Amino acid sequence: MTDNPQTKFDSPWKDVLERYFEDFMLFFFPQAHRRIDWTRKVEFLDKELLSVVGDAEIGTRFADKLVKVYRISGEENWILIHVEIQSQEEAEFALRMYTYNYRIYDKYQKFVVSLAILGDANPNWRPSQFNRQLFGCGISFWFPVVKLLDYEQRLSELEQNRNPFATVVMAHLQAKATASNRIERKQQKLNLVKKLYELGFEQDSIIILFRFIDWMLTLPADLAKEFWQEYSDFEESKRMKYVTSVERIGIEKGTRKGLLQGIDTCLQLKFNTIHQELLEEISQIQENEQLETILTALKTVNTVEELRETYRSEIE
């Protein structure tokens, strides 16, 4: 049996979801958060989710999670929460959410709560229900959605919020806002990292969130060098050496690894027969920013030649 490419794609979204799931629920879905017994350990069912929905096409989302939690009260003591972090518009998104919901329910015979975070750039795309009806027979399924674009008007509020997902949202918004201005991106990236210290995060949290920020706000080599120098100067001024040289290498390698894994997944889906050959070519590229460009291009290119145009100059 061949591995499903989903098992290879693991974005920093998954890291922060697992580390801060209670904070995630509190930040995005506070009503549901109040009804969960957080004194009991939550359980992440990644392998189980893959076995249920592993045949679904991927490439348009950042992460998905299936989580077992316990309710504070009620006849059904534990339930499942399916979280989908969607990166771009998808015509059949509501259908997919419904399909995942009933497949998971069919396997466990437990109530499944489906939640969606939409990270696309279209403010009008807000799928939240799936309905079908014919001959007096019908299906009606709805689910809560959070649109990250809605937080653009709440940046000052986010800056003061110690919930880790306030930082996650700001990094996401700044990545989109600075897509065509890398100098501004470098400054916003530095501001976000400094804010972690100002809000009093512990060292391990700073490193996890730093990794997410670095993954979202990639920079060309020259600006990345400037960023790290300015960051080092800032740490010295604060007399807080949280991110050591070893951890810095880990952050940079983690970002590169995540980008290459995403490219690997998309190549296999789009150009299956020669995907390994293309991946070997692309792996020669050292700049994370260029890898990010390739990953983005994979969503729209139709031929190998179109793809190669995005990176040919980098490997010649």
Secondary structure, DSSP 8 states (H G I E B T S, - for coil): ----GGGG---HHHHHHHHTHHHHHHHH-HHHHTTB-TTS--EE-HHHHHHHHTTS--SSEEEEEEEEEEBSSSSS-EEEEEEEEE-S--TTHHHHHHHHHHHHHHHH-S-EEEEEEE--S-TT----EEEEEETTEEEEEE--EEEGGGGGGGHHHHHT--SHHHHHHHHHHHHHHTTT-HHHHHHHHHHHHHHHHHTT--HHHHHHHHHHHHHHS---HHHHHHHHHHHHHHHHHHT---S-HHHHHHHHHHHHHHHHHHHHHHHHHHSGGGHHHHHHHHTT---HHHHHHHHHHTTT--SHHHHHHTTHHHH-
